């Protein structure tokens, strides 16, 4: 007994087939149409399936493909029963079937059907050769051929449509889909046919579609572009056309699927672009305007524009900037000329006047744009007023830096010259008889050398190379003492002090800071020749209080000293030069021009900052900010008061022959054996050859080819325990401090005398504490 399924849309033929096959003791189940067959095949696995080619909804050809895609049915024989084989040539290769039998006279067709069941392999072989079983008993009918031709034309038309076309039954099952629909749905035909149309969509969209399909009238229904549904990540619209079936079985529907994804994306992009433009326009940190190209009338501005020009939006619209007084007609014409030349303006610097008559400078950026058939100018105003002021301050700071470098170099070279004079004077004083008439002259030479050294110390102070004895101190005490001393000599000046009782300590060279205070007080007094008021104030601040400066203050606490006078003040040109060395408004006979220059350098050398504010006739204010600490003042160390003779060997290294000559004589007078070198390279060679006998190096810091720091490092590699006295025309607070941190034993500043040289050398060789705390 075989299990057989017969699929045909003709109920009479289904009954005939069931009677014919049942008499042969076979199990027969019938299905009226493809959809019914698919439902039966969900639970029934037949051995043979007879399928009519021409059926509504799902025809035989499509049904064969679907069945062949079901793995459970791969061994079932598919037998096509065709009534159109006489009108249309059908070959087995076009179908997924095994056998083709032409519908004909009942008795003959029954024999062919039983032959196919009893000998399926033989029947299949016969059909594979191109034969349709029973075709010889069928007469051709012209009307069937004509209907098939019309059907073919409809299929070609549907296949070429760019819209997806889907046919669904009254119970929402898909029975046809053209190629475009298959591409949108992304399923093969055999996988799609028989599915519920609503199953293709998400849960939310499914409810909308089901509501439309539940309506049983013939009214045309739509899901529009305004609110599309989603199909495989594509946005689609649906046009649903209900069609009443011929047999009164309700409505089936033709659904036209239109992919609107790209159009919706373009619309969304336009909306986003408009939103972004408006957001950028309003939220931009730059002032923006849109104005008519021809008339210049402003049609739109953002809030930043109103803030910059100090005007409300209502006051400005439909007026041009010239009428509003923002700039002149000539300036507008210059702007338009630049715009015409290149089609845009990029970084044009212009000055404007705000509604309150205040002036500011901007960089202009503009471009012509078309909107609604009108040409507009879209303009961005980048306010550079503060930047221009900062640039001027920066140029001034850079100039002061360059002058400082020059001043330091001059002071260094001058100290080398003074070293020669000091050295020979010291040697002469050691050799001359105490009662010799030239002894006082030699002592006067030493005094003049000291005066010259004091002058270079001011230059070194300006060059930030001038701190010597650094210790923690209270600035209030220095201010009180200096102000009291000053007031004794300038009683016409009324000094007012407002000093913070909880002021933090500062680490300073006390003598240097006293010099800063004294110079500032004298400078203020000179600006008030007929008397006036001088205000001194100290407070604690942090770097957060030092914003909008031409410098960025290092993070931390500071002590702020303010010195304000009610004097004549300064014009801008004078204010720009007050810290330059040798610049003075007092005349050559009344000042050296080094007072404020040294103030600037000393403050910088202490890691501080100095600002000055002044206007002609409005007085002057100096603000000095020094880093704050909380350390106790250091105790002074004792200084030796006698010369000490030595017997050790000293290597003297200096690139100046004059320093070599005088230094060698001074060391020899003190009893030392002396080796010399005029460069770092030569010093390395001499040290390698005499390493076991050399007890101390006196090393110059500034030398060509290999400077003192590099020479020290290389000799330290040869002997980690080497003892070195660093000598320089600069102070210890300059580059010398870096070498000292690397383990150098001591420092001596040029010019130095026999006493200072003797003390430094003995302290190092005897490993005693120097007066400045170094070893």
VOGU-3710 file (C-alpha; in Angstrom, 3 decimals, decimal comma):
1> xxxxxxxxxx> 0,000/0,000/0,000  1,299/3,405/-1,059  0,608/6,770/0,611  -0,583/9,180/-2,065  -1,437/12,950/-2,082  -3,441/14,370/-5,030  -3,400/18,169/-5,539  -5,867/19,771/-7,965  -8,293/22,672/-7,878  -11,098/20,606/-9,495
11> xxxxxxxxxx> -13,096/18,804/-6,784  -14,621/16,342/-9,321  -11,161/15,294/-10,512  -10,004/14,874/-6,907  -12,984/12,566/-6,236  -12,248/10,569/-9,400  -8,577/10,129/-8,415  -9,498/9,026/-4,907  -11,895/6,348/-6,221  -9,399/5,092/-8,801
21> xxxxxxxxxx> -6,481/4,799/-6,380  -8,463/3,566/-3,379  -9,586/0,508/-5,350  -5,927/-0,440/-5,526  -5,794/-0,419/-1,708  -3,664/2,766/-1,561  -4,015/5,473/1,139  -5,213/8,575/-0,693  -5,496/12,166/0,601  -6,650/15,038/-1,640
31> xxxxxxxxxx> -5,889/18,782/-1,515  -7,855/21,418/-3,415  -4,995/23,788/-4,347  -1,381/24,416/-3,407  -2,017/26,117/-0,064  -4,149/23,210/1,165  -1,429/20,789/0,021  1,237/22,629/2,005  -0,905/22,456/5,139  -1,378/18,665/4,689
41> xxxxxxxxxx> 2,340/18,109/4,059  3,196/19,561/7,464  2,126/16,230/9,028  1,743/13,790/6,095  4,686/12,162/4,273  3,398/10,558/1,012  5,223/8,254/-1,351  3,626/9,817/-4,455  2,267/13,347/-5,006  0,081/14,035/-8,054
51> xxxxxxxxxx> 0,057/17,766/-8,921  -1,957/19,703/-11,497  0,089/22,355/-13,308  -2,608/25,015/-13,624  -4,033/26,032/-10,257  -4,954/29,354/-8,681  -2,753/30,891/-6,004  0,190/28,451/-6,177  0,529/26,592/-9,489  2,019/23,121/-9,919
61> xxxxxxxxxx> 5,446/24,301/-10,996  5,920/26,460/-7,882  4,475/23,781/-5,641  7,038/21,250/-6,938  9,878/23,607/-6,048  8,508/24,140/-2,557  8,097/20,405/-1,923  11,615/19,647/-3,175  12,928/22,125/-0,616  11,427/20,066/2,237
71> xxxxxxxxxx> 14,066/17,501/3,281  11,510/15,089/4,713  9,925/14,737/1,241  13,077/14,221/-0,821  12,155/10,576/-1,678  8,557/11,318/-2,712  7,767/10,902/-6,443  6,277/14,092/-7,894  3,923/13,347/-10,774  2,535/16,213/-12,884
81> xxxxxxxxxx> -0,983/15,689/-14,274  -1,173/18,255/-17,102  -4,081/19,185/-19,327  -2,020/21,803/-21,175  0,704/19,512/-22,465  -0,955/19,400/-25,902  -0,940/23,242/-26,215  2,435/23,907/-24,615  5,558/21,794/-24,933  6,610/20,793/-21,441
91> xxxxxxxxxx> 9,885/19,084/-20,595  10,663/17,351/-17,332  13,900/19,382/-16,966  11,844/22,575/-16,491  10,154/21,121/-13,431  11,185/19,666/-10,116  8,910/16,640/-10,862  9,835/13,035/-11,695  7,020/12,130/-14,095  4,611/14,019/-16,424
101> xxxxxxxxxx> 1,246/12,469/-17,368  -1,153/14,199/-19,760  -4,769/14,464/-18,600  -6,949/12,565/-21,064  -9,706/9,891/-21,295  -10,432/8,431/-17,892  -9,592/4,767/-18,581  -6,370/5,487/-20,438  -5,273/8,109/-17,858  -5,978/5,588/-15,032
111> xxxxxxxxxx> -3,690/3,042/-16,720  -0,909/5,670/-17,009  -1,343/6,618/-13,332  -1,156/2,981/-12,175  1,873/2,412/-14,428  3,623/5,374/-12,764  2,869/3,988/-9,272  3,818/0,390/-10,081  6,921/1,164/-12,154  8,015/4,719/-11,148
121> xxxxxxxxxx> 11,620/4,325/-12,204  10,660/3,173/-15,721  8,092/5,973/-16,043  10,640/8,524/-14,813  13,216/7,289/-17,360  10,634/7,590/-20,133  9,844/11,195/-19,152  13,518/12,137/-18,780  13,881/11,471/-22,539  11,409/14,260/-23,231
131> xxxxxxxxxx> 8,220/12,159/-23,447  4,939/13,121/-21,771  3,047/9,920/-20,909  -0,338/9,745/-22,640  0,273/12,773/-24,870  -0,705/10,837/-28,028  -4,357/10,672/-26,921  -4,716/14,493/-26,355  -5,964/16,929/-29,009  -4,621/20,480/-29,117
141> xxxxxxxxxx> -7,077/23,254/-28,047  -6,451/26,776/-29,384  -8,231/28,598/-26,601  -5,953/27,080/-23,953  -2,901/28,136/-25,938  -4,245/31,697/-26,185  -4,898/31,860/-22,449  -1,385/30,617/-21,768  0,012/33,343/-24,024  -1,873/36,048/-22,139
151> xxxxxxxxxx> -0,662/34,600/-18,846  2,913/34,711/-20,154  2,576/38,411/-21,079  1,269/39,210/-17,605  4,184/37,361/-16,047  6,700/39,311/-18,150  5,059/42,601/-17,146  5,026/41,725/-13,451  8,599/40,474/-13,541  9,838/43,778/-14,960
161> xxxxxxxxxx> 8,064/46,075/-12,515  10,291/48,038/-10,113  7,648/47,856/-7,388  7,202/44,699/-5,385  3,918/42,899/-6,203  2,505/40,339/-3,777  -0,768/38,425/-3,993  -2,261/37,210/-0,720  -5,322/35,128/0,071  -8,195/36,075/2,333
171> xxxxxxxxxx> -6,362/34,425/5,219  -3,252/36,625/4,508  -1,103/33,865/2,963  1,256/34,755/0,137  0,561/32,951/-3,152  2,557/35,136/-5,558  5,546/37,493/-5,426  7,321/39,112/-8,356  11,184/39,316/-8,459  11,242/42,815/-6,973
181> xxxxxxxxxx> 9,154/41,673/-4,014  11,396/38,642/-3,525  14,455/40,932/-3,465  12,856/43,237/-0,864  11,656/40,340/1,277  14,998/38,554/0,838  13,509/35,070/0,515  13,312/32,550/-2,305  9,910/31,900/-3,823  9,663/28,372/-2,448
191> xxxxxxxxxx> 10,438/29,664/1,078  7,987/32,543/0,775  4,845/31,049/-0,785  2,347/29,948/1,783  3,690/32,268/4,493  1,485/34,770/6,222  2,169/38,217/4,728  2,066/39,844/8,173  4,834/37,517/9,407  7,380/39,479/7,350
201> xxxxxxxxxx> 7,131/42,483/9,669  7,939/43,403/13,259  5,361/43,051/16,014  4,321/46,732/15,977  4,066/46,915/12,184  2,311/43,511/12,094  -0,626/44,864/14,099  -1,062/47,796/11,690  -1,024/45,497/8,647  -3,443/42,980/10,155
211> xxxxxxxxxx> -5,936/45,756/10,918  -5,895/46,815/7,274  -6,202/43,261/5,951  -9,102/42,405/8,277  -11,374/44,847/6,427  -13,576/42,908/4,013  -14,628/45,763/1,711  -13,135/46,704/-1,623  -11,749/50,021/-0,371  -8,168/50,812/-1,423
221> xxxxxxxxxx> -5,854/50,979/1,612  -2,401/52,497/2,072  0,534/52,677/4,445  2,074/55,954/3,346  5,554/57,432/3,282  4,648/59,618/6,244  4,611/56,530/8,471  6,222/53,612/6,602  6,726/50,078/7,904  10,086/48,324/8,151
231> xxxxxxxxxx> 10,893/45,332/5,938  14,367/43,841/6,381  15,775/47,193/7,559  14,192/48,956/4,577  11,408/51,495/4,905  8,488/50,589/2,620  5,003/51,827/1,808  2,122/49,431/1,072  -0,742/49,904/-1,416  -3,369/47,237/-0,647
241> xxxxxxxxxx> -6,005/46,499/-3,299  -8,739/44,026/-2,183  -10,146/41,827/-4,992  -13,295/39,737/-4,553  -12,835/36,132/-5,629  -15,035/34,697/-8,380  -16,523/31,997/-6,146  -17,496/34,384/-3,390  -14,857/33,115/-1,001  -14,101/36,580/0,287
251> xxxxxxxxxx> -11,398/39,043/-0,702  -7,860/38,364/-1,650  -5,426/41,268/-2,045  -2,809/42,585/-4,378  -0,138/44,422/-2,322  2,263/46,859/-4,000  5,462/47,300/-1,976  7,428/50,495/-2,639  10,912/50,937/-1,117  11,180/54,560/0,143
261> xxxxxxxxxx> 14,338/54,077/2,232  16,595/56,289/0,148  14,004/59,038/-0,159  13,348/58,949/3,585  17,083/59,005/4,239  17,463/62,046/2,015  14,571/63,776/3,761  16,026/62,922/7,164  19,454/64,110/6,053  17,952/67,411/4,948
271> xxxxxxxxxx> 16,106/67,772/8,249  19,259/66,885/10,168  21,301/69,300/8,100  18,841/72,097/8,753  18,757/71,261/12,469  22,555/71,089/12,680  22,934/74,369/10,819  20,462/76,074/13,119  22,078/74,538/16,200  25,573/75,504/15,088
281> xxxxxxxxxx> 24,323/78,960/14,164  22,801/79,564/17,580  25,308/77,686/19,739  28,462/78,798/17,924  30,997/80,538/20,189  31,654/82,875/17,247  29,387/85,729/16,163  27,546/84,882/12,898  25,345/86,970/10,622  23,452/86,435/7,370
291> xxxxxxxxxx> 22,955/89,529/5,222  21,722/90,462/1,734  24,605/90,616/-0,725  23,235/93,643/-2,586  21,830/95,808/0,220  23,915/94,586/3,149  20,776/94,385/5,283  21,074/91,852/8,087  18,388/89,160/8,053  19,652/86,861/10,794
301> xxxxxxxxxx> 22,201/86,892/13,635  23,009/84,528/16,478  23,136/85,356/20,176  26,938/85,660/20,182  26,677/88,412/17,555  24,315/90,352/19,818  26,739/89,955/22,738  29,762/91,015/20,692  28,099/94,085/19,153  26,123/94,817/22,350
311> xxxxxxxxxx> 22,782/95,046/20,535  19,500/93,114/20,556  18,270/91,039/17,625  15,212/93,258/17,209  17,344/96,387/16,848  19,527/94,976/14,092  17,325/93,085/11,634  16,722/94,669/8,198  19,433/97,301/8,826  22,957/97,223/7,421
321> xxxxxxxxxx> 26,123/97,511/9,557  27,025/100,930/8,109  23,651/102,381/9,188  24,200/100,864/12,621  27,646/102,491/12,847  29,556/99,224/13,174  32,026/100,281/10,489  32,375/102,760/7,637  31,181/102,423/4,036  34,841/102,308/2,958
331> xxxxxxxxxx> 35,491/99,349/5,282  32,417/97,537/3,937  33,597/98,146/0,382  37,031/96,741/1,226  35,318/93,653/2,655  33,188/93,239/-0,509  36,216/93,656/-2,785  38,001/90,803/-1,016  34,826/88,705/-1,234  34,472/89,341/-4,995
341> xxxxxxxxxx> 38,089/88,464/-5,747  38,023/84,897/-4,414  34,387/84,179/-3,664  35,104/84,034/0,060  36,819/85,932/2,853  39,287/83,999/4,986  40,897/85,662/7,981  40,456/89,346/7,030  41,328/91,512/10,038  38,900/94,390/10,653
351> xxxxxxxxxx> 37,991/96,744/13,476  34,383/97,323/14,545  32,562/99,621/16,933  29,884/98,131/19,154  26,588/99,802/20,038  28,147/101,275/23,207  31,017/102,803/21,124  33,607/100,316/22,437  35,988/99,063/19,749  37,144/95,534/19,054
361> xxxxxxxxxx> 39,064/93,653/16,381  37,921/90,536/14,554  39,032/88,086/11,921  36,364/87,894/9,207  35,347/84,664/7,479  32,605/84,947/4,850  31,068/83,060/1,929  28,268/83,693/-0,584  25,309/81,310/-0,192  22,064/80,833/-2,111
371> xxxxxxxxxx> 18,824/80,495/-0,180  15,336/80,645/-1,732  16,731/82,189/-4,911  18,495/85,034/-3,066  22,240/85,630/-2,620  23,316/86,135/0,975  26,640/86,645/2,754  27,220/84,270/5,646  29,821/85,927/7,889  31,670/84,717/10,982
381> xxxxxxxxxx> 33,291/87,276/13,296  36,170/85,849/15,363  36,918/88,286/18,183  40,714/88,710/18,513  40,785/91,771/20,772  42,164/89,861/23,755  44,541/87,909/21,547  45,968/91,104/20,093  46,594/92,437/23,576  48,215/89,158/24,633
391> xxxxxxxxxx> 50,358/89,123/21,485  51,631/92,594/22,344  52,404/91,434/25,879  54,087/88,293/24,556  56,263/90,307/22,175  57,264/92,472/25,110  58,071/89,387/27,218  60,109/87,866/24,376  61,996/91,126/23,948  62,752/91,213/27,660
401> xxxxxxxxxx> 63,910/87,585/27,490  66,298/88,384/24,637  67,636/91,449/26,400  68,050/89,364/29,559  70,158/86,801/27,686  72,316/89,618/26,300  72,644/91,250/29,732  73,670/87,939/31,317  76,336/87,378/28,662  77,728/90,877/29,158
411> xxxxxxxxxx> 77,803/90,421/32,932  79,555/87,042/32,593  82,276/88,399/30,315  82,680/91,507/32,454  83,094/89,343/35,563  85,860/87,426/33,779  87,674/90,740/33,164  87,127/91,762/36,766  88,506/88,356/37,808  91,795/89,172/36,122
421> xxxxxxxxxx> 91,988/92,583/37,795  90,954/91,162/41,177  93,405/88,285/40,935  96,427/90,373/40,122  95,473/92,953/42,768  95,226/90,167/45,380  98,609/88,766/44,327  100,200/92,197/44,465  98,794/92,844/47,946  100,278/89,564/49,187
431> xxxxxxxxxx> 103,724/90,398/47,851  103,913/94,135/48,691  105,338/95,513/51,903  102,589/96,662/54,312  104,116/100,178/54,379  104,479/100,483/50,595  102,752/103,651/49,251  100,999/101,636/46,520  99,232/99,323/48,989  96,275/101,699/49,413
441> xxxxxxxxxx> 96,070/102,068/45,646  95,807/98,297/45,299  93,091/98,191/47,966  91,212/100,917/46,071  91,479/98,754/42,955  89,838/95,909/44,901  87,055/98,284/46,007  86,497/99,384/42,406  86,396/95,722/41,357  83,742/95,156/44,022
451> xxxxxxxxxx> 81,741/98,146/42,708  81,999/96,715/39,230  80,889/93,344/40,587  77,863/95,005/42,192  76,960/96,490/38,813  77,207/93,099/37,110  75,117/91,578/39,889  72,283/93,885/38,830  72,701/92,744/35,244  72,747/89,131/36,430
461> xxxxxxxxxx> 69,631/89,878/38,456  67,896/91,093/35,305  69,114/87,993/33,465  67,667/85,844/36,291  71,134/84,630/37,222  71,336/86,519/40,487  70,051/84,616/43,552  72,740/83,825/46,077  71,546/83,089/49,643  68,059/81,621/49,473
471> xxxxxxxxxx> 66,123/81,130/52,690  62,537/81,128/53,927  61,392/84,552/55,107  58,286/86,624/55,817  57,680/89,265/53,164  55,743/91,484/55,610  58,902/91,990/57,694  60,930/92,990/54,651  58,186/95,386/53,534  57,963/97,048/56,971
481> xxxxxxxxxx> 61,727/97,460/57,341  62,242/98,780/53,814  59,227/101,133/54,021  60,377/102,540/57,401  63,869/103,232/56,068  62,453/104,802/52,923  60,037/107,008/54,879  62,892/108,541/56,867  64,331/110,025/53,647  61,118/110,824/51,747
491> xxxxxxxxxx> 58,783/112,294/54,356  56,650/114,036/51,695  55,428/110,581/50,677  52,643/109,118/52,813  53,128/105,356/52,988  50,038/103,229/53,696  50,526/99,568/54,602  47,861/96,844/54,412  49,700/93,633/55,257  48,042/90,224/55,646
501> xxxxxxxxxx> 48,725/88,927/59,162  48,509/85,303/57,959  50,878/85,781/55,056  52,721/82,659/53,920  56,515/82,586/53,842  58,558/82,942/50,667  61,951/81,409/49,809  64,074/84,352/48,763  67,487/85,901/48,691  66,648/88,518/51,300
511> xxxxxxxxxx> 69,132/91,082/49,969  67,778/90,707/46,450  64,134/91,146/47,553  65,124/94,207/49,613  66,645/95,583/46,408  63,326/94,919/44,597  61,344/96,736/47,297  63,748/99,669/47,450  63,766/100,126/43,653  59,963/100,045/43,482
521> xxxxxxxxxx> 59,632/102,583/46,316  62,202/104,928/44,779  60,562/104,618/41,380  57,181/105,540/42,941  58,688/108,505/44,804  60,307/109,833/41,609  56,836/109,824/40,014  55,574/112,039/42,915  58,189/114,859/43,215  55,733/117,079/45,088
531> xxxxxxxxxx> 54,580/114,291/47,398  51,693/111,858/47,299  50,391/108,579/48,591  52,086/105,198/48,339  50,054/102,064/49,072  51,717/98,753/50,008  49,588/95,632/50,282  50,306/91,913/50,772  47,866/89,008/50,443  47,906/85,265/49,841
541> xxxxxxxxxx> 46,713/84,116/46,405  46,883/81,011/44,197  47,553/80,518/40,515  43,764/80,577/39,989  43,859/84,313/40,807  46,397/84,919/38,028  44,259/84,383/34,925  44,204/86,427/31,708  47,933/87,127/31,940  50,526/86,922/29,140
551> xxxxxxxxxx> 52,009/84,000/31,075  50,586/80,824/32,601  51,395/80,774/36,289  52,692/77,487/37,683  50,140/75,806/40,003  50,526/76,595/43,692  50,293/79,276/46,374  51,728/82,754/45,959  52,290/85,911/48,000  51,154/89,029/46,157
561> xxxxxxxxxx> 52,854/92,376/46,894  51,103/95,429/45,419  52,917/98,787/45,200  50,585/101,577/44,035  51,378/105,286/43,781  49,347/108,413/42,953  52,046/109,827/40,725  52,210/111,051/37,148  51,815/107,609/35,567  53,313/106,501/32,269
571> xxxxxxxxxx> 52,279/106,600/28,635  52,108/103,336/26,647  55,506/103,674/24,920  57,291/104,214/28,235  55,383/101,363/29,860  56,616/98,986/27,162  60,289/99,713/27,940  60,526/100,196/31,705  62,166/96,822/32,345  64,868/97,227/29,675
581> xxxxxxxxxx> 68,444/97,589/31,005  69,801/101,140/30,782  66,402/102,596/29,822  65,607/105,634/31,972  63,402/108,719/31,798  65,520/110,543/34,393  68,458/111,494/32,210  71,965/110,012/32,205  73,087/112,032/35,225  70,278/110,780/37,479
591> xxxxxxxxxx> 70,090/107,028/36,929  71,695/103,992/35,349  68,446/102,472/34,071  69,192/99,204/35,870  66,790/99,554/38,814  63,584/98,179/37,313  65,589/95,898/35,016  67,111/94,178/38,032  63,663/94,069/39,704  62,315/92,183/36,687
601> xxxxxxxxxx> 65,197/89,698/36,651  65,195/89,084/40,407  61,455/88,372/40,483  61,789/85,986/37,525  64,798/84,286/39,131  62,668/83,601/42,224  60,052/81,863/40,072  57,722/84,828/40,428  55,824/87,178/38,134  55,642/90,964/37,871
611> xxxxxxxxxx> 52,871/93,026/36,268  52,585/96,778/35,867  49,518/98,928/35,160  49,712/102,649/34,449  48,089/105,495/32,575  49,336/109,015/32,084  48,155/111,097/35,015  46,551/108,103/36,760  49,433/106,701/38,809  51,183/103,324/38,558
621> xxxxxxxxxx> 50,638/99,938/40,149  53,242/97,149/40,354  52,142/93,633/41,297  54,836/91,155/42,386  53,791/87,502/42,859  56,295/85,198/44,599  55,905/81,439/45,244  54,847/80,762/48,838  56,400/78,185/51,215  56,129/77,331/54,892
631> xxxxxxxxxx> 59,768/76,689/55,776  61,639/78,229/58,689  64,473/80,645/57,885  67,807/78,840/57,484  70,690/79,610/59,850  73,798/81,361/58,475  76,999/79,325/58,578  80,256/80,686/59,856  82,828/82,025/57,372  86,579/81,506/57,824
641> xxxxxxxxxx> 88,656/84,676/58,413  92,177/83,552/57,528  94,051/82,229/54,529  94,847/78,522/54,519  97,896/77,193/52,757  97,632/73,925/50,866  99,932/71,219/49,585  97,483/69,388/47,306  97,384/69,320/43,492  94,713/71,370/41,750
651> xxxxxxxxxx> 93,642/71,114/38,077  92,514/74,581/36,916  90,198/74,469/33,835  89,176/77,683/32,019  89,007/78,724/28,357  90,229/82,285/29,158  94,049/82,409/29,186  93,948/85,449/31,463  91,980/83,453/34,063  94,409/80,529/33,712
661> xxxxxxxxxx> 97,403/82,827/34,286  96,063/84,718/37,285  94,351/81,665/38,771  97,545/79,612/38,578  99,512/82,329/40,385  96,843/82,669/43,096  96,765/78,900/43,702  100,556/78,736/43,718  100,719/81,539/46,298  98,357/79,469/48,446
671> xxxxxxxxxx> 100,823/76,566/48,254  99,011/74,276/45,767  100,611/72,413/42,886  98,751/73,537/39,747  97,914/71,779/36,464  95,979/73,697/33,798  93,677/72,991/30,850  92,010/75,494/28,481  89,128/73,257/27,337  87,007/70,359/28,487
681> xxxxxxxxxx> 88,688/67,967/26,054  92,160/68,937/27,260  90,975/68,634/30,876  89,912/65,013/30,296  93,306/64,198/28,810  95,199/65,865/31,701  92,992/64,161/34,285  93,467/60,691/32,763  97,256/61,103/32,892  97,329/62,534/36,441
691> xxxxxxxxxx> 94,226/61,061/38,071  96,127/59,575/41,019  97,753/62,892/41,981  94,957/65,442/41,360  93,049/66,329/44,553  90,680/69,038/43,277  89,333/70,545/40,052  88,524/74,261/39,708  86,172/74,074/36,721  84,867/76,956/34,583
701> xxxxxxxxxx> 81,205/76,517/33,660  81,055/78,273/30,256  83,497/76,887/27,677  83,312/76,179/23,929  83,212/72,620/22,481  82,514/70,983/25,863  81,047/73,166/28,621  81,602/72,707/32,323  78,584/70,484/32,946  79,570/67,926/30,297
711> xxxxxxxxxx> 83,212/68,011/31,419  82,136/67,386/35,005  79,973/64,401/33,986  82,773/62,734/31,987  85,372/63,196/34,743  82,810/61,924/37,264  82,542/58,759/35,138  86,325/58,303/35,485  86,292/58,938/39,236  82,950/59,089/41,099
721> xxxxxxxxxx> 84,722/60,560/44,146  86,359/63,466/42,301  86,170/66,835/44,134  85,163/69,845/42,033  84,870/73,584/42,714  82,722/75,174/40,013  83,723/78,726/38,981  81,612/81,069/36,856  80,878/84,668/35,985  77,219/83,703/36,403
731> xxxxxxxxxx> 75,712/83,141/39,824  74,940/79,777/41,387  71,253/80,143/40,573  71,800/79,871/36,851  73,002/76,829/34,975  75,468/76,184/37,772  72,665/74,998/40,065  71,968/72,043/37,762  75,601/70,931/37,978  75,559/71,399/41,761
741> xxxxxxxxxx> 72,541/69,076/41,984  74,542/66,364/40,221  77,076/66,255/43,080  79,510/69,134/42,475  81,233/70,014/45,769  81,201/73,818/45,722  80,695/77,025/43,778  82,666/80,294/43,603  81,564/83,302/41,581  83,985/85,438/39,624
751> xxxxxxxxxx> 85,536/87,797/40,493  86,881/86,290/43,740  89,867/87,204/45,910  92,478/85,109/47,661  90,450/84,873/50,850  87,322/83,539/49,079  89,365/81,079/47,012  91,223/79,810/50,079  87,990/79,269/52,038  86,225/77,405/49,229
761> xxxxxxxxxx> 89,117/75,054/48,505  89,830/74,160/52,171  86,135/73,525/52,874  85,959/71,041/49,995  89,280/69,316/50,678  88,601/69,152/54,417  84,917/68,239/53,761  83,580/71,074/55,904  80,271/72,863/55,496  80,426/75,986/53,330
771> xxxxx> 78,699/79,186/54,341  76,017/78,710/51,679  75,292/75,153/52,735  77,148/73,436/49,865  79,973/70,980/50,295
//
